[in-house]
Amino acid sequence: ENTLLVCTDFGEGSMTDSGYPRIAKRWRRGEPLQDAETVFTAEPTDVRVMASVDRTPGYEHIRLGRYTDFYHRLRYEVRDGEPVLIDVPTDSTTSTHRDWMLISLRSDWQVGEVTYPAGSLLATDFDDFLSGSRELAVVYEPDAHSCLSSFVWTKDKLILVTRRDVASRIEIVTPGSWDRDDAPDIPPSDETVVVEADHLGDEVFYDSSGFTTPSRLLYGTAGGSLQQIKSAPTLFDADGI
């Protein structure tokens, strides 16, 4: 409360060779910026420093890290004032939501005797993972015809957007069991994306369109029924196409 994490040009030596901030500071309300406390420093040869805060009630997090190059980063969770390495592949992306962490793989990852292929989406209990557990659930694994396009959380559900033979597919995932079900009321289309989802509730907006159908805005809840709110104009007669 009453603080910001600030990454900016603090003067000589505070920028990386790439020209981005390399120092993260904690700036307290009422104090001059030059007196802000340094909390993390990247290397001059890194791309930039990272700093973020998750204020979800009961699931507050402070994250720090370094982009060592464009595709690789080292991530840390602050515990008891000290950075703890989140030991995932440096070229992966991660997402935390309440108890869970998702790991999206850009390359194969071997954990013990198991190799998880590139393109997979894995889930784990975040606190357990930080404590050394490597119990990972496979939420999604690509095949010759499909891949993961994006994912987004609501409070109680995970929405997966995948592509199968180029066309979009929307699935609703239940955390814990990681069961996947097709989202209801998605009209036939070539492209459906999540416009916005409420991570503190279950409301979601989709945009759905195709080569012969205009863009349509759909509203509802994750896993629940949807209704069309608006549609772009139809510019030609698509009957029989």
C-alpha positions in Angstrom: 0.0 0.0 0.0 1.2 3.5 -0.8 4.1 2.2 -2.9 4.9 1.8 -6.6 7.5 -0.4 -8.3 9.2 1.9 -10.8 11.6 0.9 -13.6 12.8 4.0 -15.5 16.0 6.0 -16.3 17.4 6.8 -12.9 20.6 8.3 -14.3 24.0 7.0 -15.2 24.3 3.2 -15.2 20.6 2.6 -14.7 19.9 1.6 -18.3 20.9 -1.6 -20.2 23.0 -1.7 -23.3 19.7 -2.2 -25.2 18.4 1.2 -23.8 15.8 -0.2 -21.4 15.7 0.2 -17.6 17.9 -2.2 -15.6 16.9 -1.1 -12.1 13.6 -1.7 -10.2 12.9 0.6 -7.2 10.2 0.8 -4.6 8.9 4.3 -4.5 6.9 5.3 -1.3 4.3 8.0 -1.3 5.7 11.4 -0.3 9.4 10.7 -0.9 11.5 12.0 -3.8 11.9 9.6 -6.6 15.7 9.8 -6.2 15.3 8.3 -2.7 13.4 5.3 -3.9 14.8 1.9 -2.6 16.5 -0.4 -5.1 14.8 -3.8 -5.0 16.3 -5.6 -8.1 18.9 -5.0 -10.7 19.4 -6.6 -14.1 22.8 -6.9 -15.9 23.9 -4.2 -18.3 23.9 -6.8 -21.1 20.3 -7.9 -20.4 17.4 -6.5 -22.4 15.6 -5.1 -19.4 14.5 -5.6 -15.8 11.0 -6.8 -14.9 8.8 -5.9 -11.9 5.1 -6.5 -11.3 2.5 -6.8 -8.5 -0.6 -9.0 -8.3 -3.1 -7.5 -5.8 -5.7 -10.3 -5.9 -7.0 -10.4 -2.3 -5.5 -13.4 -0.6 -3.1 -14.1 -3.5 -0.9 -11.1 -3.5 2.5 -11.5 -5.3 5.5 -9.4 -6.1 7.5 -10.5 -9.2 10.9 -9.5 -10.3 13.1 -10.6 -13.1 15.4 -10.1 -16.0 15.0 -10.5 -19.7 18.4 -11.9 -20.6 17.5 -11.7 -24.3 14.3 -11.2 -26.4 13.0 -14.8 -25.7 14.6 -15.7 -22.4 13.9 -14.4 -18.9 14.7 -15.2 -15.3 11.7 -14.8 -13.0 11.6 -14.5 -9.2 8.8 -14.5 -6.6 9.5 -12.2 -3.6 9.1 -14.2 -0.3 10.0 -12.7 3.0 11.7 -9.9 1.2 14.0 -12.1 -0.8 13.7 -13.1 -4.5 13.1 -16.9 -5.0 13.8 -18.3 -8.5 10.8 -19.6 -10.4 12.6 -22.6 -11.9 10.9 -22.9 -15.3 12.5 -22.9 -18.7 13.7 -19.4 -19.5 12.0 -19.4 -22.9 8.6 -20.4 -21.4 5.8 -18.0 -20.4 4.0 -18.3 -17.1 0.7 -17.1 -15.7 -0.4 -17.3 -12.0 -4.0 -17.2 -10.9 -5.0 -17.8 -7.3 -3.4 -21.2 -6.3 -2.2 -22.1 -9.8 0.7 -21.4 -12.1 0.4 -22.2 -15.8 3.6 -22.8 -17.9 3.4 -22.4 -21.7 6.4 -24.2 -23.3 8.2 -22.8 -26.3 10.7 -25.8 -26.4 10.7 -29.4 -25.0 11.2 -29.6 -21.2 12.4 -32.7 -19.4 11.3 -33.1 -15.8 12.7 -36.3 -14.3 11.9 -39.0 -16.8 9.1 -37.1 -18.5 9.6 -34.8 -21.5 6.8 -32.3 -22.1 6.8 -31.2 -25.8 7.0 -27.6 -27.1 3.6 -26.0 -27.4 2.2 -27.7 -24.3 0.4 -25.9 -21.5 1.2 -27.2 -18.0 -0.4 -26.4 -14.6 0.9 -26.8 -11.1 0.2 -25.6 -7.6 2.3 -22.4 -7.3 3.3 -22.7 -3.7 4.1 -26.4 -4.0 6.3 -25.7 -7.1 8.2 -23.0 -5.3 8.8 -25.5 -2.5 10.3 -28.0 -4.9 7.4 -30.1 -6.1 7.3 -30.9 -9.8 3.8 -32.3 -10.0 2.7 -31.0 -13.3 -0.7 -31.5 -15.0 -0.9 -31.4 -18.8 -3.7 -28.9 -19.6 -3.1 -29.0 -23.4 -0.7 -30.8 -25.7 -0.5 -29.9 -29.4 -0.7 -32.5 -32.3 -0.1 -32.5 -36.0 -3.4 -30.6 -36.6 -3.8 -28.3 -33.6 -2.0 -25.8 -31.4 -2.6 -23.4 -28.5 -3.4 -19.9 -29.6 -4.1 -18.2 -26.2 -5.6 -18.6 -22.8 -7.3 -16.4 -20.2 -8.5 -16.8 -16.7 -11.9 -16.0 -15.1 -12.2 -16.4 -11.4 -13.1 -20.1 -11.5 -12.4 -21.2 -15.1 -9.6 -21.2 -17.6 -10.6 -20.4 -21.2 -8.4 -22.0 -23.9 -8.4 -20.7 -27.5 -6.9 -23.4 -29.8 -6.7 -23.8 -33.5 -7.4 -27.0 -35.3 -6.7 -27.0 -39.0 -6.5 -23.2 -38.7 -10.1 -22.8 -37.4 -10.5 -21.6 -33.7 -11.9 -23.7 -31.0 -12.9 -22.4 -27.5 -12.7 -24.8 -24.5 -13.5 -24.2 -20.8 -11.2 -25.8 -18.4 -11.9 -26.6 -14.7 -8.9 -25.9 -12.5 -7.7 -28.9 -10.4 -9.3 -31.6 -12.6 -8.2 -29.7 -15.7 -11.2 -31.2 -17.6 -11.9 -29.5 -20.9 -15.3 -28.9 -22.4 -16.3 -27.0 -25.5 -17.7 -23.6 -24.8 -21.5 -23.5 -25.6 -23.1 -21.1 -28.0 -20.0 -20.3 -30.0 -21.3 -20.0 -33.6 -19.5 -21.8 -36.5 -16.7 -19.5 -37.5 -13.1 -19.4 -38.6 -11.9 -17.0 -35.9 -13.1 -16.6 -32.3 -11.0 -14.6 -29.7 -11.5 -13.6 -26.1 -12.0 -9.8 -26.1 -12.1 -9.5 -22.3 -12.6 -11.8 -19.3 -13.2 -10.9 -15.6 -10.6 -12.6 -13.4 -12.6 -11.7 -10.3 -15.9 -13.1 -11.7 -17.0 -15.3 -14.7 -18.1 -12.8 -17.3 -16.5 -13.0 -20.7 -16.8 -11.2 -24.1 -15.9 -13.0 -27.4 -15.5 -11.8 -30.9 -16.4 -14.3 -33.6 -16.1 -13.9 -37.3 -15.4 -15.8 -40.5 -14.8 -15.4 -44.2 -18.5 -15.2 -44.9 -19.8 -13.9 -41.5 -19.1 -10.5 -40.1 -17.6 -9.9 -36.7 -20.0 -10.6 -33.8 -19.6 -9.6 -30.2 -20.8 -12.3 -27.8 -21.4 -12.0 -24.1 -22.0 -14.5 -21.3 -20.2 -16.4 -18.6 -17.3 -18.9 -18.9 -19.0 -22.3 -19.5 -22.5 -20.7 -19.6 -24.8 -19.5 -22.3 -23.9 -16.7 -24.6 -25.9 -14.0 -26.4 -25.0 -11.8 -29.3 -24.6 -8.2 -28.3 -23.7 -6.5 -31.7 -22.7 -7.4 -35.2 -20.7 -5.7 -37.9 -22.8 -5.1 -41.0 -23.2 -7.8 -43.6 -21.5 -6.6 -46.8 -22.6 -9.3 -49.2 -25.1 -12.2 -49.6 -23.3 -15.3 -48.2 -26.0 -17.8 -49.0 -24.6 -20.9 -50.7 -21.0 -19.8 -50.0 
